[in-house]
Amino acid sequence: MSAPSTADVFWSSHPMLMTAGEVARFLDRTEVTVVSLARKHEIGAYKVAGKWLIAPIDLRGFAAGDARAMKSDLRLVIEPAPEFTGDVGGALSHLPERLSASAVAEVLRVEVARLSGLGLVAGPDGNIEQEGVVAYLRSVSNFGPHYSDAS
């Protein structure tokens, strides 16, 4: 087993989905600019409960081709071709098959009480299927349901 890369260690310390404000700080841009990039399909993003959320892998994919990001310190933690871009299924594939409602709320950055309004209802065991979370995020994505292999 190989040691994790600097990029893997760095990105693993961030949320599974980041807000536009958090992404703006990485890219040294305004939150309005990041939202504009999401609306124009230039960066993979998901609009959940009125907030734009971006998977770190999509940020990495965007920044790998962004001249401004490549000239900053962010280039030290960007892989030239991330394994997955633009698809939350790849970005969240490491999650367990069943997630507690609190874990799903944390991923989506919403209150647990809002999950049922998003169509994410826990089963009898109190857990939500990962597949349901991925399907929901694909349904609200500005990219629509697709898989993009960057290799």
QUIZIGI-V913398 format. One line per field, one symbol per residue. ss: DSSP state (H for helix, E for strand, C for the rest). A space follows every 50 residues. Layout:
ss: ???
This chain:
ss: CCCCCHHHHHHHCCCCEEEHHHHHHHHCCCHHHHHHHHHCCCCCCEEECC EEEEEHHHHHHHHHCCHHHHCCHHHHHCCCCCCECCCHHHHCCCCCCEEE HHHHHHHHCCCHHHCHHHCCCCCCCCEEEHHHHHHHHHHHECCCCCCCEC C
